[in-house]
Amino acid sequence: MAKKTSLSDRHLRILWATIRHYITTAEPVGSKTLVNEYDFSVSSATIRNAMGWLEKAGLLYQPHTSAGRIPSDSGYRVYV
């Protein structure tokens, strides 16, 4: 599990935005949603790559290939 201090600022912002959006909507969060609804100055592809890294780190989970991502238990622990 990645610790909060080992995450880059971008990864941490993406993780927090994903968790906040998931808490609000209870639906998987995609990269375009984060770009459109949060103040990210990068492309959705960059967000998608970062979300993939967060998934490999065990902080996000993708229910199936075409879905957005949801926070894992470890992701919630970093958030709180």
PDB file of N, CA, C and O in Angstrom:
ATOM      1  N   MET A   1       0.840  -1.176   0.000  1.00  0.00           N
ATOM      2  CA  MET A   1       0.000   0.000   0.000  1.00  0.00           C
ATOM      3  C   MET A   1       0.887   1.241   0.000  1.00  0.00           C
ATOM      4  O   MET A   1       1.863   1.314   0.746  1.00  0.00           O
ATOM      5  N   ALA A   2       0.549   2.196  -0.823  1.00  0.00           N
ATOM      6  CA  ALA A   2       1.292   3.456  -0.859  1.00  0.00           C
ATOM      7  C   ALA A   2       0.853   4.340   0.300  1.00  0.00           C
ATOM      8  O   ALA A   2      -0.332   4.419   0.624  1.00  0.00           O
ATOM      9  N   LYS A   3       1.810   4.993   0.910  1.00  0.00           N
ATOM     10  CA  LYS A   3       1.491   5.920   1.990  1.00  0.00           C
ATOM     11  C   LYS A   3       1.264   7.302   1.404  1.00  0.00           C
ATOM     12  O   LYS A   3       1.741   7.616   0.314  1.00  0.00           O
ATOM     13  N   LYS A   4       0.533   8.118   2.137  1.00  0.00           N
ATOM     14  CA  LYS A   4       0.219   9.462   1.675  1.00  0.00           C
ATOM     15  C   LYS A   4       1.487  10.230   1.314  1.00  0.00           C
ATOM     16  O   LYS A   4       1.502  10.963   0.325  1.00  0.00           O
ATOM     17  N   THR A   5       2.539  10.072   2.095  1.00  0.00           N
ATOM     18  CA  THR A   5       3.769  10.823   1.855  1.00  0.00           C
ATOM     19  C   THR A   5       4.524  10.341   0.622  1.00  0.00           C
ATOM     20  O   THR A   5       5.335  11.089   0.076  1.00  0.00           O
ATOM     21  N   SER A   6       4.279   9.108   0.166  1.00  0.00           N
ATOM     22  CA  SER A   6       4.995   8.599  -0.997  1.00  0.00           C
ATOM     23  C   SER A   6       4.270   8.906  -2.309  1.00  0.00           C
ATOM     24  O   SER A   6       4.792   8.605  -3.382  1.00  0.00           O
ATOM     25  N   LEU A   7       3.093   9.492  -2.240  1.00  0.00           N
ATOM     26  CA  LEU A   7       2.349   9.845  -3.441  1.00  0.00           C
ATOM     27  C   LEU A   7       2.766  11.234  -3.921  1.00  0.00           C
ATOM     28  O   LEU A   7       3.022  12.132  -3.119  1.00  0.00           O
ATOM     29  N   SER A   8       2.830  11.392  -5.236  1.00  0.00           N
ATOM     30  CA  SER A   8       3.092  12.733  -5.773  1.00  0.00           C
ATOM     31  C   SER A   8       1.867  13.605  -5.517  1.00  0.00           C
ATOM     32  O   SER A   8       0.783  13.097  -5.231  1.00  0.00           O
ATOM     33  N   ASP A   9       2.044  14.900  -5.619  1.00  0.00           N
ATOM     34  CA  ASP A   9       0.913  15.811  -5.430  1.00  0.00           C
ATOM     35  C   ASP A   9      -0.212  15.489  -6.406  1.00  0.00           C
ATOM     36  O   ASP A   9      -1.386  15.495  -6.034  1.00  0.00           O
ATOM     37  N   ARG A  10       0.152  15.207  -7.659  1.00  0.00           N
ATOM     38  CA  ARG A  10      -0.868  14.893  -8.667  1.00  0.00           C
ATOM     39  C   ARG A  10      -1.624  13.622  -8.298  1.00  0.00           C
ATOM     40  O   ARG A  10      -2.854  13.591  -8.355  1.00  0.00           O
ATOM     41  N   HIS A  11      -0.895  12.575  -7.921  1.00  0.00           N
ATOM     42  CA  HIS A  11      -1.564  11.327  -7.558  1.00  0.00           C
ATOM     43  C   HIS A  11      -2.482  11.523  -6.359  1.00  0.00           C
ATOM     44  O   HIS A  11      -3.591  10.991  -6.325  1.00  0.00           O
ATOM     45  N   LEU A  12      -2.022  12.280  -5.387  1.00  0.00           N
ATOM     46  CA  LEU A  12      -2.831  12.534  -4.198  1.00  0.00           C
ATOM     47  C   LEU A  12      -4.089  13.324  -4.548  1.00  0.00           C
ATOM     48  O   LEU A  12      -5.172  13.005  -4.059  1.00  0.00           O
ATOM     49  N   ARG A  13      -3.961  14.349  -5.388  1.00  0.00           N
ATOM     50  CA  ARG A  13      -5.136  15.128  -5.805  1.00  0.00           C
ATOM     51  C   ARG A  13      -6.126  14.268  -6.576  1.00  0.00           C
ATOM     52  O   ARG A  13      -7.335  14.390  -6.380  1.00  0.00           O
ATOM     53  N   ILE A  14      -5.626  13.402  -7.448  1.00  0.00           N
ATOM     54  CA  ILE A  14      -6.501  12.528  -8.232  1.00  0.00           C
ATOM     55  C   ILE A  14      -7.195  11.526  -7.318  1.00  0.00           C
ATOM     56  O   ILE A  14      -8.391  11.273  -7.468  1.00  0.00           O
ATOM     57  N   LEU A  15      -6.460  10.960  -6.379  1.00  0.00           N
ATOM     58  CA  LEU A  15      -7.057  10.018  -5.431  1.00  0.00           C
ATOM     59  C   LEU A  15      -8.150  10.701  -4.624  1.00  0.00           C
ATOM     60  O   LEU A  15      -9.253  10.168  -4.503  1.00  0.00           O
ATOM     61  N   TRP A  16      -7.861  11.866  -4.074  1.00  0.00           N
ATOM     62  CA  TRP A  16      -8.850  12.576  -3.252  1.00  0.00           C
ATOM     63  C   TRP A  16     -10.076  12.963  -4.066  1.00  0.00           C
ATOM     64  O   TRP A  16     -11.201  12.821  -3.586  1.00  0.00           O
ATOM     65  N   ALA A  17      -9.881  13.450  -5.288  1.00  0.00           N
ATOM     66  CA  ALA A  17     -11.016  13.823  -6.135  1.00  0.00           C
ATOM     67  C   ALA A  17     -11.855  12.597  -6.475  1.00  0.00           C
ATOM     68  O   ALA A  17     -13.084  12.668  -6.486  1.00  0.00           O
ATOM     69  N   THR A  18     -11.201  11.480  -6.752  1.00  0.00           N
ATOM     70  CA  THR A  18     -11.922  10.241  -7.055  1.00  0.00           C
ATOM     71  C   THR A  18     -12.752   9.804  -5.861  1.00  0.00           C
ATOM     72  O   THR A  18     -13.919   9.443  -6.012  1.00  0.00           O
ATOM     73  N   ILE A  19     -12.161   9.833  -4.686  1.00  0.00           N
ATOM     74  CA  ILE A  19     -12.883   9.412  -3.483  1.00  0.00           C
ATOM     75  C   ILE A  19     -14.038  10.360  -3.193  1.00  0.00           C
ATOM     76  O   ILE A  19     -15.147   9.906  -2.913  1.00  0.00           O
ATOM     77  N   ARG A  20     -13.802  11.663  -3.254  1.00  0.00           N
ATOM     78  CA  ARG A  20     -14.887  12.627  -2.996  1.00  0.00           C
ATOM     79  C   ARG A  20     -16.041  12.420  -3.971  1.00  0.00           C
ATOM     80  O   ARG A  20     -17.205  12.424  -3.571  1.00  0.00           O
ATOM     81  N   HIS A  21     -15.714  12.240  -5.256  1.00  0.00           N
ATOM     82  CA  HIS A  21     -16.769  12.052  -6.254  1.00  0.00           C
ATOM     83  C   HIS A  21     -17.510  10.731  -6.020  1.00  0.00           C
ATOM     84  O   HIS A  21     -18.734  10.674  -6.136  1.00  0.00           O
ATOM     85  N   TYR A  22     -16.776   9.689  -5.695  1.00  0.00           N
ATOM     86  CA  TYR A  22     -17.415   8.393  -5.440  1.00  0.00           C
ATOM     87  C   TYR A  22     -18.322   8.463  -4.213  1.00  0.00           C
ATOM     88  O   TYR A  22     -19.412   7.889  -4.219  1.00  0.00           O
ATOM     89  N   ILE A  23     -17.889   9.154  -3.168  1.00  0.00           N
ATOM     90  CA  ILE A  23     -18.718   9.301  -1.967  1.00  0.00           C
ATOM     91  C   ILE A  23     -20.018  10.025  -2.315  1.00  0.00           C
ATOM     92  O   ILE A  23     -21.081   9.682  -1.799  1.00  0.00           O
ATOM     93  N   THR A  24     -19.930  11.020  -3.186  1.00  0.00           N
ATOM     94  CA  THR A  24     -21.102  11.808  -3.569  1.00  0.00           C
ATOM     95  C   THR A  24     -22.060  11.037  -4.468  1.00  0.00           C
ATOM     96  O   THR A  24     -23.276  11.125  -4.296  1.00  0.00           O
ATOM     97  N   THR A  25     -21.522  10.279  -5.430  1.00  0.00           N
ATOM     98  CA  THR A  25     -22.367   9.654  -6.451  1.00  0.00           C
ATOM     99  C   THR A  25     -22.561   8.155  -6.291  1.00  0.00           C
ATOM    100  O   THR A  25     -23.525   7.602  -6.818  1.00  0.00           O
ATOM    101  N   ALA A  26     -21.668   7.490  -5.576  1.00  0.00           N
ATOM    102  CA  ALA A  26     -21.677   6.024  -5.437  1.00  0.00           C
ATOM    103  C   ALA A  26     -21.582   5.324  -6.794  1.00  0.00           C
ATOM    104  O   ALA A  26     -22.118   4.229  -6.970  1.00  0.00           O
ATOM    105  N   GLU A  27     -20.898   5.959  -7.753  1.00  0.00           N
ATOM    106  CA  GLU A  27     -20.675   5.374  -9.074  1.00  0.00           C
ATOM    107  C   GLU A  27     -19.190   5.433  -9.406  1.00  0.00           C
ATOM    108  O   GLU A  27     -18.496   6.348  -8.962  1.00  0.00           O
ATOM    109  N   PRO A  28     -18.689   4.462 -10.186  1.00  0.00           N
ATOM    110  CA  PRO A  28     -17.280   4.505 -10.584  1.00  0.00           C
ATOM    111  C   PRO A  28     -16.946   5.832 -11.268  1.00  0.00           C
ATOM    112  O   PRO A  28     -17.769   6.393 -11.992  1.00  0.00           O
ATOM    113  N   VAL A  29     -15.745   6.320 -11.030  1.00  0.00           N
ATOM    114  CA  VAL A  29     -15.324   7.641 -11.505  1.00  0.00           C
ATOM    115  C   VAL A  29     -14.341   7.484 -12.660  1.00  0.00           C
ATOM    116  O   VAL A  29     -13.334   6.788 -12.533  1.00  0.00           O
ATOM    117  N   GLY A  30     -14.635   8.129 -13.780  1.00  0.00           N
ATOM    118  CA  GLY A  30     -13.760   8.086 -14.937  1.00  0.00           C
ATOM    119  C   GLY A  30     -12.874   9.316 -15.029  1.00  0.00           C
ATOM    120  O   GLY A  30     -13.103  10.314 -14.345  1.00  0.00           O
ATOM    121  N   SER A  31     -11.874   9.237 -15.870  1.00  0.00           N
ATOM    122  CA  SER A  31     -10.918  10.337 -16.013  1.00  0.00           C
ATOM    123  C   SER A  31     -11.577  11.597 -16.569  1.00  0.00           C
ATOM    124  O   SER A  31     -11.233  12.702 -16.149  1.00  0.00           O
ATOM    125  N   LYS A  32     -12.508  11.454 -17.496  1.00  0.00           N
ATOM    126  CA  LYS A  32     -13.181  12.632 -18.058  1.00  0.00           C
ATOM    127  C   LYS A  32     -14.003  13.350 -16.998  1.00  0.00           C
ATOM    128  O   LYS A  32     -14.092  14.578 -17.008  1.00  0.00           O
ATOM    129  N   THR A  33     -14.597  12.602 -16.094  1.00  0.00           N
ATOM    130  CA  THR A  33     -15.354  13.209 -14.999  1.00  0.00           C
ATOM    131  C   THR A  33     -14.441  14.083 -14.155  1.00  0.00           C
ATOM    132  O   THR A  33     -14.805  15.205 -13.801  1.00  0.00           O
ATOM    133  N   LEU A  34     -13.267  13.579 -13.833  1.00  0.00           N
ATOM    134  CA  LEU A  34     -12.338  14.359 -13.015  1.00  0.00           C
ATOM    135  C   LEU A  34     -11.876  15.616 -13.748  1.00  0.00           C
ATOM    136  O   LEU A  34     -11.773  16.682 -13.139  1.00  0.00           O
ATOM    137  N   VAL A  35     -11.599  15.506 -15.038  1.00  0.00           N
ATOM    138  CA  VAL A  35     -11.162  16.670 -15.809  1.00  0.00           C
ATOM    139  C   VAL A  35     -12.278  17.711 -15.881  1.00  0.00           C
ATOM    140  O   VAL A  35     -12.020  18.908 -15.754  1.00  0.00           O
ATOM    141  N   ASN A  36     -13.515  17.259 -16.083  1.00  0.00           N
ATOM    142  CA  ASN A  36     -14.635  18.186 -16.244  1.00  0.00           C
ATOM    143  C   ASN A  36     -15.098  18.815 -14.936  1.00  0.00           C
ATOM    144  O   ASN A  36     -15.538  19.964 -14.935  1.00  0.00           O
ATOM    145  N   GLU A  37     -15.010  18.094 -13.832  1.00  0.00           N
ATOM    146  CA  GLU A  37     -15.601  18.575 -12.583  1.00  0.00           C
ATOM    147  C   GLU A  37     -14.597  19.072 -11.548  1.00  0.00           C
ATOM    148  O   GLU A  37     -14.992  19.665 -10.544  1.00  0.00           O
ATOM    149  N   TYR A  38     -13.327  18.843 -11.772  1.00  0.00           N
ATOM    150  CA  TYR A  38     -12.298  19.286 -10.824  1.00  0.00           C
ATOM    151  C   TYR A  38     -11.258  20.101 -11.580  1.00  0.00           C
ATOM    152  O   TYR A  38     -11.180  20.023 -12.806  1.00  0.00           O
ATOM    153  N   ASP A  39     -10.490  20.852 -10.887  1.00  0.00           N
ATOM    154  CA  ASP A  39      -9.552  21.794 -11.505  1.00  0.00           C
ATOM    155  C   ASP A  39      -8.220  21.118 -11.841  1.00  0.00           C
ATOM    156  O   ASP A  39      -7.197  21.395 -11.214  1.00  0.00           O
ATOM    157  N   PHE A  40      -8.249  20.225 -12.843  1.00  0.00           N
ATOM    158  CA  PHE A  40      -7.027  19.579 -13.302  1.00  0.00           C
ATOM    159  C   PHE A  40      -6.613  20.219 -14.618  1.00  0.00           C
ATOM    160  O   PHE A  40      -7.431  20.361 -15.527  1.00  0.00           O
ATOM    161  N   SER A  41      -5.367  20.599 -14.722  1.00  0.00           N
ATOM    162  CA  SER A  41      -4.880  21.249 -15.943  1.00  0.00           C
ATOM    163  C   SER A  41      -4.116  20.264 -16.826  1.00  0.00           C
ATOM    164  O   SER A  41      -3.165  20.638 -17.513  1.00  0.00           O
ATOM    165  N   VAL A  42      -4.543  19.010 -16.798  1.00  0.00           N
ATOM    166  CA  VAL A  42      -3.930  17.970 -17.627  1.00  0.00           C
ATOM    167  C   VAL A  42      -5.035  17.260 -18.400  1.00  0.00           C
ATOM    168  O   VAL A  42      -6.217  17.432 -18.102  1.00  0.00           O
ATOM    169  N   SER A  43      -4.651  16.469 -19.382  1.00  0.00           N
ATOM    170  CA  SER A  43      -5.628  15.764 -20.213  1.00  0.00           C
ATOM    171  C   SER A  43      -6.226  14.573 -19.475  1.00  0.00           C
ATOM    172  O   SER A  43      -5.695  14.114 -18.463  1.00  0.00           O
ATOM    173  N   SER A  44      -7.345  14.083 -20.007  1.00  0.00           N
ATOM    174  CA  SER A  44      -7.965  12.905 -19.406  1.00  0.00           C
ATOM    175  C   SER A  44      -7.050  11.685 -19.532  1.00  0.00           C
ATOM    176  O   SER A  44      -7.104  10.789 -18.691  1.00  0.00           O
ATOM    177  N   ALA A  45      -6.211  11.640 -20.572  1.00  0.00           N
ATOM    178  CA  ALA A  45      -5.265  10.525 -20.720  1.00  0.00           C
ATOM    179  C   ALA A  45      -4.241  10.532 -19.586  1.00  0.00           C
ATOM    180  O   ALA A  45      -3.873   9.474 -19.074  1.00  0.00           O
ATOM    181  N   THR A  46      -3.784  11.710 -19.197  1.00  0.00           N
ATOM    182  CA  THR A  46      -2.842  11.820 -18.082  1.00  0.00           C
ATOM    183  C   THR A  46      -3.508  11.371 -16.788  1.00  0.00           C
ATOM    184  O   THR A  46      -2.898  10.668 -15.982  1.00  0.00           O
ATOM    185  N   ILE A  47      -4.757  11.777 -16.590  1.00  0.00           N
ATOM    186  CA  ILE A  47      -5.514  11.357 -15.408  1.00  0.00           C
ATOM    187  C   ILE A  47      -5.685   9.841 -15.422  1.00  0.00           C
ATOM    188  O   ILE A  47      -5.520   9.181 -14.396  1.00  0.00           O
ATOM    189  N   ARG A  48      -6.018   9.293 -16.592  1.00  0.00           N
ATOM    190  CA  ARG A  48      -6.215   7.847 -16.727  1.00  0.00           C
ATOM    191  C   ARG A  48      -4.934   7.088 -16.388  1.00  0.00           C
ATOM    192  O   ARG A  48      -4.989   6.057 -15.716  1.00  0.00           O
ATOM    193  N   ASN A  49      -3.789   7.581 -16.841  1.00  0.00           N
ATOM    194  CA  ASN A  49      -2.506   6.940 -16.513  1.00  0.00           C
ATOM    195  C   ASN A  49      -2.241   6.984 -15.014  1.00  0.00           C
ATOM    196  O   ASN A  49      -1.790   5.999 -14.430  1.00  0.00           O
ATOM    197  N   ALA A  50      -2.521   8.122 -14.395  1.00  0.00           N
ATOM    198  CA  ALA A  50      -2.324   8.251 -12.948  1.00  0.00           C
ATOM    199  C   ALA A  50      -3.276   7.330 -12.194  1.00  0.00           C
ATOM    200  O   ALA A  50      -2.897   6.741 -11.182  1.00  0.00           O
ATOM    201  N   MET A  51      -4.508   7.203 -12.679  1.00  0.00           N
ATOM    202  CA  MET A  51      -5.468   6.299 -12.033  1.00  0.00           C
ATOM    203  C   MET A  51      -4.992   4.849 -12.154  1.00  0.00           C
ATOM    204  O   MET A  51      -5.177   4.050 -11.236  1.00  0.00           O
ATOM    205  N   GLY A  52      -4.383   4.520 -13.285  1.00  0.00           N
ATOM    206  CA  GLY A  52      -3.810   3.185 -13.452  1.00  0.00           C
ATOM    207  C   GLY A  52      -2.698   2.927 -12.451  1.00  0.00           C
ATOM    208  O   GLY A  52      -2.602   1.836 -11.888  1.00  0.00           O
ATOM    209  N   TRP A  53      -1.855   3.931 -12.229  1.00  0.00           N
ATOM    210  CA  TRP A  53      -0.789   3.811 -11.233  1.00  0.00           C
ATOM    211  C   TRP A  53      -1.388   3.619  -9.843  1.00  0.00           C
ATOM    212  O   TRP A  53      -0.923   2.780  -9.073  1.00  0.00           O
ATOM    213  N   LEU A  54      -2.423   4.402  -9.524  1.00  0.00           N
ATOM    214  CA  LEU A  54      -3.079   4.286  -8.215  1.00  0.00           C
ATOM    215  C   LEU A  54      -3.737   2.915  -8.050  1.00  0.00           C
ATOM    216  O   LEU A  54      -3.788   2.372  -6.946  1.00  0.00           O
ATOM    217  N   GLU A  55      -4.239   2.362  -9.153  1.00  0.00           N
ATOM    218  CA  GLU A  55      -4.817   1.017  -9.098  1.00  0.00           C
ATOM    219  C   GLU A  55      -3.723  -0.020  -8.817  1.00  0.00           C
ATOM    220  O   GLU A  55      -3.916  -0.915  -7.994  1.00  0.00           O
ATOM    221  N   LYS A  56      -2.589   0.096  -9.490  1.00  0.00           N
ATOM    222  CA  LYS A  56      -1.479  -0.832  -9.239  1.00  0.00           C
ATOM    223  C   LYS A  56      -0.956  -0.712  -7.815  1.00  0.00           C
ATOM    224  O   LYS A  56      -0.471  -1.687  -7.241  1.00  0.00           O
ATOM    225  N   ALA A  57      -1.056   0.490  -7.246  1.00  0.00           N
ATOM    226  CA  ALA A  57      -0.628   0.723  -5.861  1.00  0.00           C
ATOM    227  C   ALA A  57      -1.663   0.220  -4.857  1.00  0.00           C
ATOM    228  O   ALA A  57      -1.427   0.256  -3.649  1.00  0.00           O
ATOM    229  N   GLY A  58      -2.813  -0.251  -5.357  1.00  0.00           N
ATOM    230  CA  GLY A  58      -3.841  -0.798  -4.480  1.00  0.00           C
ATOM    231  C   GLY A  58      -4.769   0.238  -3.867  1.00  0.00           C
ATOM    232  O   GLY A  58      -5.486  -0.064  -2.912  1.00  0.00           O
ATOM    233  N   LEU A  59      -4.767   1.457  -4.402  1.00  0.00           N
ATOM    234  CA  LEU A  59      -5.580   2.528  -3.829  1.00  0.00           C
ATOM    235  C   LEU A  59      -6.906   2.723  -4.554  1.00  0.00           C
ATOM    236  O   LEU A  59      -7.855   3.257  -3.979  1.00  0.00           O
ATOM    237  N   LEU A  60      -6.977   2.296  -5.808  1.00  0.00           N
ATOM    238  CA  LEU A  60      -8.216   2.329  -6.576  1.00  0.00           C
ATOM    239  C   LEU A  60      -8.482   0.941  -7.133  1.00  0.00           C
ATOM    240  O   LEU A  60      -7.591   0.094  -7.191  1.00  0.00           O
ATOM    241  N   TYR A  61      -9.727   0.725  -7.542  1.00  0.00           N
ATOM    242  CA  TYR A  61     -10.132  -0.559  -8.101  1.00  0.00           C
ATOM    243  C   TYR A  61     -11.019  -0.286  -9.308  1.00  0.00           C
ATOM    244  O   TYR A  61     -11.867   0.605  -9.272  1.00  0.00           O
ATOM    245  N   GLN A  62     -10.823  -1.051 -10.374  1.00  0.00           N
ATOM    246  CA  GLN A  62     -11.650  -0.917 -11.569  1.00  0.00           C
ATOM    247  C   GLN A  62     -12.533  -2.156 -11.681  1.00  0.00           C
ATOM    248  O   GLN A  62     -12.030  -3.246 -11.952  1.00  0.00           O
ATOM    249  N   PRO A  63     -13.861  -2.002 -11.475  1.00  0.00           N
ATOM    250  CA  PRO A  63     -14.757  -3.162 -11.476  1.00  0.00           C
ATOM    251  C   PRO A  63     -14.703  -3.981 -12.766  1.00  0.00           C
ATOM    252  O   PRO A  63     -14.748  -5.211 -12.717  1.00  0.00           O
ATOM    253  N   HIS A  64     -14.607  -3.314 -13.916  1.00  0.00           N
ATOM    254  CA  HIS A  64     -14.399  -3.998 -15.189  1.00  0.00           C
ATOM    255  C   HIS A  64     -13.729  -3.034 -16.155  1.00  0.00           C
ATOM    256  O   HIS A  64     -13.642  -1.839 -15.874  1.00  0.00           O
ATOM    257  N   THR A  65     -13.265  -3.528 -17.268  1.00  0.00           N
ATOM    258  CA  THR A  65     -12.390  -2.782 -18.164  1.00  0.00           C
ATOM    259  C   THR A  65     -12.933  -1.422 -18.576  1.00  0.00           C
ATOM    260  O   THR A  65     -12.185  -0.444 -18.575  1.00  0.00           O
ATOM    261  N   SER A  66     -14.196  -1.331 -18.925  1.00  0.00           N
ATOM    262  CA  SER A  66     -14.723  -0.061 -19.432  1.00  0.00           C
ATOM    263  C   SER A  66     -15.290   0.840 -18.335  1.00  0.00           C
ATOM    264  O   SER A  66     -15.825   1.909 -18.628  1.00  0.00           O
ATOM    265  N   ALA A  67     -15.178   0.421 -17.091  1.00  0.00           N
ATOM    266  CA  ALA A  67     -15.718   1.220 -15.986  1.00  0.00           C
ATOM    267  C   ALA A  67     -14.705   2.241 -15.503  1.00  0.00           C
ATOM    268  O   ALA A  67     -13.511   2.140 -15.786  1.00  0.00           O
ATOM    269  N   GLY A  68     -15.200   3.217 -14.775  1.00  0.00           N
ATOM    270  CA  GLY A  68     -14.308   4.118 -14.060  1.00  0.00           C
ATOM    271  C   GLY A  68     -13.726   3.365 -12.876  1.00  0.00           C
ATOM    272  O   GLY A  68     -13.810   2.139 -12.808  1.00  0.00           O
ATOM    273  N   ARG A  69     -13.149   4.088 -11.966  1.00  0.00           N
ATOM    274  CA  ARG A  69     -12.520   3.434 -10.811  1.00  0.00           C
ATOM    275  C   ARG A  69     -13.202   3.846  -9.523  1.00  0.00           C
ATOM    276  O   ARG A  69     -13.802   4.916  -9.419  1.00  0.00           O
ATOM    277  N   ILE A  70     -13.089   2.959  -8.542  1.00  0.00           N
ATOM    278  CA  ILE A  70     -13.636   3.216  -7.216  1.00  0.00           C
ATOM    279  C   ILE A  70     -12.508   3.058  -6.201  1.00  0.00           C
ATOM    280  O   ILE A  70     -11.541   2.339  -6.452  1.00  0.00           O
ATOM    281  N   PRO A  71     -12.629   3.726  -5.058  1.00  0.00           N
ATOM    282  CA  PRO A  71     -11.567   3.619  -4.053  1.00  0.00           C
ATOM    283  C   PRO A  71     -11.557   2.246  -3.388  1.00  0.00           C
ATOM    284  O   PRO A  71     -12.607   1.644  -3.169  1.00  0.00           O
ATOM    285  N   SER A  72     -10.379   1.768  -3.076  1.00  0.00           N
ATOM    286  CA  SER A  72     -10.232   0.528  -2.309  1.00  0.00           C
ATOM    287  C   SER A  72     -10.207   0.890  -0.826  1.00  0.00           C
ATOM    288  O   SER A  72     -10.177   2.067  -0.470  1.00  0.00           O
ATOM    289  N   ASP A  73     -10.218  -0.111   0.020  1.00  0.00           N
ATOM    290  CA  ASP A  73     -10.100   0.144   1.461  1.00  0.00           C
ATOM    291  C   ASP A  73      -8.807   0.899   1.762  1.00  0.00           C
ATOM    292  O   ASP A  73      -8.792   1.809   2.591  1.00  0.00           O
ATOM    293  N   SER A  74      -7.728   0.522   1.089  1.00  0.00           N
ATOM    294  CA  SER A  74      -6.445   1.207   1.288  1.00  0.00           C
ATOM    295  C   SER A  74      -6.523   2.662   0.833  1.00  0.00           C
ATOM    296  O   SER A  74      -5.934   3.544   1.457  1.00  0.00           O
ATOM    297  N   GLY A  75      -7.246   2.907  -0.245  1.00  0.00           N
ATOM    298  CA  GLY A  75      -7.426   4.272  -0.723  1.00  0.00           C
ATOM    299  C   GLY A  75      -8.164   5.127   0.287  1.00  0.00           C
ATOM    300  O   GLY A  75      -7.803   6.280   0.524  1.00  0.00           O
ATOM    301  N   TYR A  76      -9.209   4.552   0.887  1.00  0.00           N
ATOM    302  CA  TYR A  76      -9.942   5.277   1.931  1.00  0.00           C
ATOM    303  C   TYR A  76      -9.037   5.584   3.122  1.00  0.00           C
ATOM    304  O   TYR A  76      -9.143   6.653   3.723  1.00  0.00           O
ATOM    305  N   ARG A  77      -8.155   4.658   3.462  1.00  0.00           N
ATOM    306  CA  ARG A  77      -7.245   4.886   4.601  1.00  0.00           C
ATOM    307  C   ARG A  77      -6.305   6.060   4.339  1.00  0.00           C
ATOM    308  O   ARG A  77      -6.001   6.825   5.255  1.00  0.00           O
ATOM    309  N   VAL A  78      -5.846   6.208   3.112  1.00  0.00           N
ATOM    310  CA  VAL A  78      -5.000   7.353   2.770  1.00  0.00           C
ATOM    311  C   VAL A  78      -5.824   8.640   2.840  1.00  0.00           C
ATOM    312  O   VAL A  78      -5.320   9.683   3.256  1.00  0.00           O
ATOM    313  N   TYR A  79      -7.084   8.562   2.435  1.00  0.00           N
ATOM    314  CA  TYR A  79      -7.971   9.729   2.401  1.00  0.00           C
ATOM    315  C   TYR A  79      -8.241  10.276   3.797  1.00  0.00           C
ATOM    316  O   TYR A  79      -8.260  11.490   4.005  1.00  0.00           O
ATOM    317  N   VAL A  80      -8.446   9.378   4.746  1.00  0.00           N
ATOM    318  CA  VAL A  80      -8.727   9.839   6.114  1.00  0.00           C
ATOM    319  C   VAL A  80      -7.429   9.951   6.843  1.00  0.00           C
ATOM    320  O   VAL A  80      -7.411  10.322   8.017  1.00  0.00           O
TER     321      VAL A  80
END
